[in-house]
Amino acid sequence: MTSTLLSDNSQLTAALYKKMQEIAPPVREMTSTEFGYALENVCPPDGWDSITVQPVNEIELMMNDEDFYKSIQLRPKDNNKIVMDSQIKNLLQMLFAGLVSGEYSIAWVKDHFYFDVRGFYFINKTRYFTPEITAHLGGKPYAEFEKKQDGFLHLQAVGYKAFRSANAEVDQCFIETIQKLITIKGTPIIIAIAGQTAAGKTEITSRLTEAFQHTGRRISTLEIDNFLTDRDYREANGIDSLGKEALHYDLLQKCMKEIREGKRILTPRYDFVQATSSHSLSGELKPGCQPIEIEPADIIFMEGNFPFLLTEIAPLIGIKVMYLTADDVRMKRKWKRDMDYRKKYDLYYFINRYFREQFLMAEQAYKPQMVLCDLLVDTTGAAIWLTPYIQELLGEQPESSKI
């Protein structure tokens, strides 16, 4: 029967359609015909029975190997068009074949992968809360709320309005906690908000700014992403979007020192559509470009993917925040933000890049910062985590806590 399923496309489609509805709820919004259309795009040239299904232990080892992700090509081409990386497609085909043959259980696939319906491919699930990280953050959340992001499970994309609404309670608790910490620590103070791409850093910084608008304090925001060098330069030189090499780092240090001295600063401006910087590699303003002017302030919000990992910058930060959102939700946000609205990427470049970087960035930037932060906001888990030291400073549980 298994051999028949793999050799008969109509039976395979029907079997996969049924199983994938259990693995990925958005598939339930598709008809079997629509699912079949998508499946045709990834059908192996020699048929599904030509796919070699690897043992689960081998796949688990591969999905936790940094070298595997580093080998993913961002712009592989076929007939001069960018296509899905062959290793990503092979993983997809292998998981599909294994599900149909019974080699892979639905429970195992759900535990190790999530399925992105719009990209029609599997992505490894990142496990962020290691024992070390949990211990650093006091062993349990400081405050917990209803997990309203669970409402995104059936969606293929998530917009700003829905994301903000789902996070309202946890964000309000976070804002109140920051207000208390600033009262205790005093000003001027730099608050660094680190987190993954599309985790919601920009939105929460905006909300924090709104919360302080009527306090009489001067507020500014410094975005590390604006210090990125041109993407073409980084990719041509094998530079990932983290670390000093990806940035106008001398300019960043200079700006940080000057704003702490109460001076007005001029920072680079990064064009996220064109993926280019307003400044040359030598730090000079390019002709026709405009820098960003930032006034001195009592509270300076600093957001980016990895501020705590910058050794010369970290000591200048007064409150280190990690703002975390689950990878599948971030992908749904990126579909809406980067593809639907910004039209930022070629389709398969977008898919290849996310598959490659979500694991590498977690291992190289996000997890290392989770053991350095003072406070962590888990928007998907709807929880606030604090280090024991910060909990001691605050002295009590927030009234809005649901613990």
Sequence and secondary structure as in RCSB ss.txt:
>XXXX:A:sequence
MTSTLLSDNSQLTAALYKKMQEIAPPVREMTSTEFGYALENVCPPDGWDSITVQPVNEIELMMNDEDFYKSIQLR
PKDNNKIVMDSQIKNLLQMLFAGLVSGEYSIAWVKDHFYFDVRGFYFINKTRYFTPEITAHLGGKPYAEFEKKQD
GFLHLQAVGYKAFRSANAEVDQCFIETIQKLITIKGTPIIIAIAGQTAAGKTEITSRLTEAFQHTGRRISTLEID
NFLTDRDYREANGIDSLGKEALHYDLLQKCMKEIREGKRILTPRYDFVQATSSHSLSGELKPGCQPIEIEPADII
FMEGNFPFLLTEIAPLIGIKVMYLTADDVRMKRKWKRDMDYRKKYDLYYFINRYFREQFLMAEQAYKPQMVLCDL
LVDTTGAAIWLTPYIQELLGEQPESSKI
>XXXX:A:secstr
 HHHHHH HHHHHHHHHHHHHHH GGGGGS HHHHHHHHHTT  TT GGG     HHHHHHHTT HHHHHT  SS
 EETTEE   HHHHHHHHHHHHHHHHTSS HHHHHHHEEEETTTTEEEE      HHHHHHTTSS SEE   GGG
GGTT S   HHHHHHHTHHHHHHHHHHHHHHHHHH SSEEEEEEE TTSSHHHHHHHHHHHHTTTT  EEEEEGG
GGB  HHHHHHTT  SSSGGGB HHHHHHHHHHHHTT  EEE  EETTTTEESB TTS B TT   EEE   SEE
EEEES GGG TTTGGG SEEEEEE  HHHHHHHHIIIIIIIS  S HHHHHHHHHHHHHHHIIIIIHHHHTT SE
EEETTTTEEEE HHHHHHH S  TT   
